[in-house]
Amino acid sequence: MRYVREFKGFAGIRLESDDIGTADDPSIILLHGFGQTRKIWEDVAVGLEQAGRHVINVDLRGHGGSDWPSDARYDFDAYVEDLRAVLGQMRTRPVVVAAMHSGWIATAALAEDAATLASGLILVDPQSESGAQSVRACAEELSASVGQGLAKPDYDERLLDIFDVDGSGARLLDSAPHINIPVLVVRGALGSGHRAENSTGYADAFPNAEAINVDGGGLLVNAERTEAFNGLLIDFLERKQPRFIPEYRSGSDARTLRDAMGCFATGITIITAHDADGKPIGLTANSFTSVSLDPPLLLVCIANNAGSAETLRSAQSFAVNVLQIGQQPVSNLFAGKGEDRFAGTRWEVGEYGAPILPSSLGIFECTRNALHEAGDHFLLVGKVEKASFEPRRDPLLYFRGKYRRLHFT
Ligand SMILES: Cc1cc2nc3c(=O)[nH]c(=O)nc-3n(C[C@H](O)[C@H](O)[C@H](O)COP(=O)(O)O)c2cc1C
């Protein structure tokens, strides 16, 4: 789920954010650096949502969709109060993830009552109090290094001169020792690893901080860095802001068992055969497994209450059609009710008598080898008589109840 959510900031200013994920999940607030907007977190936000987190990705005042106040209140305290106001409007205590100068704002905002406002703080490429660059220099560098996706900067230029770097460093050092929640300092995540010494020195200011440097890899490999960064973030969150872990025990609800099984990522197949009248039947199944090479055997598990069950129990031949990425509609069709599955699908009769779907990634034509009863399903074991496959297509994948695609990092 995703929608644009507004918060009331300091002095009633309107702050715009993307609210991504499910409100019941542990929440995370993302704060971009100066001269950027919340777009910079887009890939990170998606990764966090997939890891079961509720993400609030906020535009700071004077940036993107949030108000650009006519009185140009862009001083340090206005930003600190904005963040405190947002935190006050949250139902739960989020982990705050703050990039660059926003790290200072977050540190100052949490100084007095960190534990009641937030459950963790992650500082991404924070400015060290000694080597602080002006916000203008920082914003310009950011736009040059990671802002390729942003055609024109979307912020109020006036803030670059008004936001006061001077004195902020000292304030940071005053605040950090009081922040008694878990803190993670990550450097190199936004391509600015070269800017400051290392995360350890910075982290030392906090009573309870870990420090990590994301390995370089050059300024332009943002995608790779996002993967590494998300990995670190999620690992920290799992440890410090643990989610409720569902548990199944024999005899408890089948839904939880299904969800547990859904952690095993699979491809998707369509199992096809002809019924006694010579009509093609088929159903979507992901319980496909290779069993033996010699003799060549495979199996699928079929629900006893499936409409196709009786035909498959008696069929002398059947086929397993492994779907490619373009066949999601076929998967839906063969798992759905009511429609004539073969009317809208290109199919032909295979060499061993079963219907086959020629645009599939792989086709295993089988003769029946064995059938084993197994609870509310039966295991249909086939002897592979012929296997053909198209090595250049990507598979359609299934994981946690959703279709997925291969993702190379
Ligand atoms: C991704 C996915 C995987 C499935 N895997 C199986 C399976 O392995 N075995 C099974 O019996 N049903 C499986 N189903 C459910 C059947 O496809 C669905 O119940 C279908 O409507 C059965 O059709 P039928 O009643 O005409 O036989 C799966 C459905 C989906 C969407």
The ligand as an ORCA input file, in Angstrom:
! r2SCAN-3c Opt
* xyz 0 1
  C       1.203    -19.884     -7.715
  C       0.211    -20.998     -7.518
  C       0.655    -22.264     -7.230
  C      -0.242    -23.317     -7.042
  N       0.239    -24.554     -6.788
  C      -0.615    -25.596     -6.653
  C      -0.117    -26.920     -6.452
  O       1.072    -27.157     -6.391
  N      -1.012    -27.918     -6.339
  C      -2.363    -27.693     -6.413
  O      -3.128    -28.666     -6.314
  N      -2.865    -26.442     -6.590
  C      -2.014    -25.390     -6.732
  N      -2.490    -24.124     -6.944
  C      -3.934    -23.911     -6.936
  C      -4.585    -24.308     -8.231
  O      -3.938    -23.754     -9.358
  C      -6.037    -23.796     -8.219
  O      -6.677    -24.312     -7.081
  C      -6.790    -24.172     -9.464
  O      -7.979    -23.407     -9.499
  C      -7.146    -25.616     -9.510
  O      -7.866    -25.795    -10.681
  P      -8.889    -26.995    -10.843
  O      -9.806    -26.919     -9.649
  O      -9.557    -26.746    -12.148
  O      -8.074    -28.249    -10.847
  C      -1.629    -23.076     -7.149
  C      -2.070    -21.782     -7.447
  C      -1.162    -20.761     -7.628
  C      -1.660    -19.372     -7.981
*
